[in-house]
C-alpha cells in the first residue's frame, strides 16, 4: 500500500509499505477521505511542538472496514466508519473519570505518537471506530471529527437554552461551533471574522448576525450590545486562539460570564487578566472530544445541519497531497478556502 510520510519541514515522501495486519481488537480501515486540519498545517510547516518527522499525518477521516482482528464484535467488513483519533491509557485519573480527552498519556492518530490516515489503509483500536449511515458520503464522514470539536465545546460550556451566543472566528471550527450552539438552543447568535466570504458561509449556516470586526467603527462590545441589548452575550466562544481574539472576548464579555477557548494558541497569550479578575470571568479551555460528541456530530451531519458545501472548498487526490498542503498554507487566498479535502 501507499502512505505519505512527512519527512521534514514541508517535505512529504510517498512510500510503498506492507498493508497493516489488524492485531487483536483492531480494525483495518481502507481510507476514503481525509481532511487537512490546522494542526496538520502546523506539523507540515514544522511548527507543531509535539509532532516530529517522520510521521504520517491525517486524523479527520472516513473509510470502509477492510478486515477485523480477533475479538472485534461491533463492526464488520464493508461497514462505513469514522474514527475518533484520541488514543488514551484508560488508567489515569481523567480516563477513570470520563474525561479521557485530557488523558495524562494522550496520543493522537496522525498527530502525536501514532501514524495517521494519509495512507491507503490504517489499523486502529475497535473502541475508536464509529459506524456511519450507509447513505452518508465519505467526505461528510471526514467532517465528523471537526464537527465533534464544536459539539464538545458547547456541551462542556455553561450554555443554556435561550442563551445569546458569540462565536469569534468563522473558520471550520468556528462554523461548526456556531451550528452546535444553535443545536443546543441558542436564541440568537453573532459570529465574527475578518473575511467576508467566511461570514457569508456563517449566514448560510444560520448565524443571526455576521460581522467583519475589521470594519467596525466601534468595538465588538458595542456591536454585541446593539444587537443583543444592554445585557450583551451570555457566552463567547473564541475559535481562533490569538492574543487579540481572546482579549476581544474578555473586553466584550458581560461580568460573570464564560469565555470558551476552543481555538488552539500557538504559544503563550498576552491576556488582560486584570479584566478577568475584576469581572469574575470564567475562561474555560476545550480540547478535542469524547465519543458521545462524535456520535452527536454524526447525527447532526446525517440530519443535514452541516453539508459538504458548507465547509469544503478544495479537493485533491491522495497523490496530490503535497499540493493540497501548499494550498492550505498559502496566505494569499485565506478568505476563499476553508476545508481542504483529500480523497482516495
N, C-alpha and C positions, 0 to 999 in steps of 0.2 A: 504494500500500500504506500501511498504518498503522504508525507507530512511536511509541514513548513516550520523550520526551526528559526527562531530569532537567534542569530549567532553573534550579533554585535549591534551597535547603535545604527539604526536604520538599515539593517542588513538581514535579509531573510534568505535562507537556503533551503530549497526543496530537496528531500531525501527519500529514497525508496527504502522502506524498512519492513520487517515482518509484521503482519497483522497480529494484534494482540490476541491472546487466548484468555477468555474470562476465567478468573480464579473462582473458588467457591464464594458464592454470594455476590458475584459481579455480573454485570450486563454489558455485552458488547454492542455498541451502537454505531450504525452507519450514519455519519453526519450528513445532513442535507442542507441546512442553512445555519450561518453563524454571523452575528453582528459584531462590528468593531465598537468597543466601549472606550470611554475616556481613559480608563486605566490601561487598556491595550495601547492606546496612543502614547501615554506616558512611558510605558515599557519600551515601545518601539524607538522612542527618542532618547532612551537611556536616562529617563528622569524618575523612574519608579524606585523608591528606596528599598523595596523588598524583592524586586524581580531582577534576577541575574542570569544572563545568557550563559549557555544555550538553554532555551526553553521553547515549547510550543504554546503559543498564546491561544486565546479564544475560550470564552465561558458563557456567551449568550447564544445557545444553540439548541437546535431540534434535530430529530432524526428518526430512524427506524431501528427497532431491536433486531440485530442480526443473529445473535447467539446468547444463550444464558449459561452461566456456570451452575455448579451443583448447589442445591438448596434455594435457588431463586423461585419464588412462588407467585409473585404478584404481576409479573409481566411475561409476555411470550414473544417469540419471534414474529416479526411483521407488525407489532404494535407501534403506533406513532407516539413519540415521547419527547419530553424536555427533561433537563437535568438541573437540579439545584446544586450549584458548584461549590458550596462550602463543605469542606471535609473536616470533621471535628473528632475530638478524642472520646466523647461520651463519658468522660471520667472526672473532669474538673468541676469546680463549683457552679459555673454558669451552665455547663451542659446538664448538670444534675438539677438545675432549677429552671429548665425550659428556655434558657437564653443561649442556645448553642451558637448563635450567630456571633457572639463575642467569646467564643471558646478561647481558653488560655493557650491552646496549641493549634489554632486555626490554620488550615491550609485552604487554598482556593484553586480549583481547577483552572489551568491556563494563566495562573497569576502568581501564586506563592506555593512553591514546593510540589507542584503537580502539573504535568503536561496537559495541554488543553485540546480544543476541538478544531484547530486549523489542521486537520488531518482527515483522511478518509474514514477512519474508524477510531473509536475511543472506548476503553473499558472503564466502567465506573461502578461504585457500590450500588446494589439494588435499592437501598434505602434513600438514595438521592434521585431515583428515576420516577417521573410522574407521567402517567398516560395523559394524552390529549385526545379530544374528539377526532374521529376518523375524517370528518369534513373540515377540520382546521388545517390551513395551509402551513407549510414548513416555515415560511417567513413569519407568519403570525406566531407560530410556536417560538421562534427565536426572539420575539418581542416580550415573551412572558417574563424573562429574567429582569429586564429593566423596569417593566411594569410592577413587578413584585417589590422593587426598591421603593417606589412611591406608595404602594399599598402598606408596606411595613411602617414607613414614616408616619403615615396618617393614623394607623392603628395604635402605635405606641404613644402618639401625641395626646394632648388634652382636648382635642377637637370634639365638640358635642353637636348634636342635631340642631340645626338652625344657626350655627356659628358663621360669622363673616371671616373669610379666609383670604390671605395674601400669599401669593407664590412669587418669589423672586427668581427670575431665570426661566426662559421658555425654551431651553434645550430639551433633549429627550427626557431627562429625569424631572424637570420642571413640568413638562406637559403631562406625564403620567401621574405625577403628584396632584396636579390640578384635577384630573379625572377621578383619582382616588378620593380626593377631598369632597368632590361633588357626590360621588357614590356613597360617601359616609354621611351625607346630609347637610353639607354647607349650603347656607341660604343665599349667599352672594359671594362672588369671587373677583379678585383682582390679580392679574399676572403682569409682571414687568419683564422687559428685556431692552436691549439696545438695537435689535434687528427687527424691522417692521414685518418682514416675511415670516418670522417665527411667531410674532404676535398674531398674524392672520391665522396661522395654524391653531393657535390657542383659542381664538374666537370660534373656529370651526369645531373645536372640542368642547365648547360650552362656556368659555370664560365670559363673565358678565362685563368685565372691563379689562382692556388690554392696553398698557401704556408704555411708551418708549421713554424711559427715565432720562435719557439724554436730551430730550426735548421739553422737559418740564420747566416752566418758568419758576415755580416754587418747588419745594422738596416733595419727596414721596409722602411724608406725613400729611402735608396739606392736601395732596390728591386723595389720600385714603379718607380723610375726614370729609372732603367734598362729596365723595361717592357713598361712603358708608354712614355718614353722620358723625356727630361730635364724639361718640364713643369709640370710633375707629374700628380696628380689626381685633378679633378675638384671638387669632393665632397667625403667625407668619412662618412660612417655610422658606428658608434660604437654600435654594437648589443650585447655587453657584459655589459658595465657599471661599470667596475672596475677602480681603480686609474691608473693601468698600461696601460689598453687599451685606456683610454681617453688621457693620456699623450703620448702614442704611436701615436695616431691620431694627437695630437697637434704638435708633433715633425715632423711628416711626411707630414703635410698639406702645400700646397703652400700658400704663403702670400695672404691674401684677400679672402680665400675660406671658405667654410662652413663645419662644422662637425655636423652631426645629432646624438644626443644622444638618442638611441632607447632602449638599454638595461636599466634595472631598477637597479640603485645603491642600495646597502643595507644600505647606510648611507652617510655621507658627504665624498666627494672625495678630496684627496690632489692633486690639479691640478696646473700645471705650468702656472699661469695666466700672468706671465711676457711675455711668448711667445704669449699668446692670444692677449695681448695688443700690443706688438711690431709688430706682423704680421697682425694685424687687422683681426683676425679670428672671424668667426661668429659661436658660439656654440648654436645650436637650439635643444630644447627638443621636444620629440614626445610622446604623451600619447594616447594610445588606437586608436580610430577611430570614424567616424560618419557613418551614414547609407550608404552614397554613396560609402564609402570604402568597406563596407560589400558586396554591390551589385557587385562591381568590382571584389572582391575576389571570389564570386560565379561564375562569368563569367570566370575567369582565371582557376578555378578548372574544370569547365564544358568543357573548351577547352583542358584540359589535360596538362596544363602547370605545374601543381602540382598534383602528384598522391600519393595514399596512401603509395606505396612502397618507395617513396622519403623521407618520414618523419616518418612513423610509424614503430617502431622496436619491440614493445612488446604489447601483447593484454591480457586482463584479463576479466573475467566475473564480473558483479557487486558484486557478493557475495565475490569476491577475492580482494575487494578494498584495504584493509589494506596491503595485499601482494603486490599489484600494487604500493602503496606509498613507501613501504620498498625498492622495486626495484628502484624506481625513486630517492630515496635519497642515494642509495648505491654508494660510490665513487669509488668502485673497477672496474666498467665497464663503465665509463663515455664515452669512445670512441665508444662503441658498441651500446649504447642505445641513442635514440633521443626522439621521442614522444611515451609516454605510453598511450594506448587507452583502455578505459573500455567500454564493450558492454553489453547491457541489453537483 
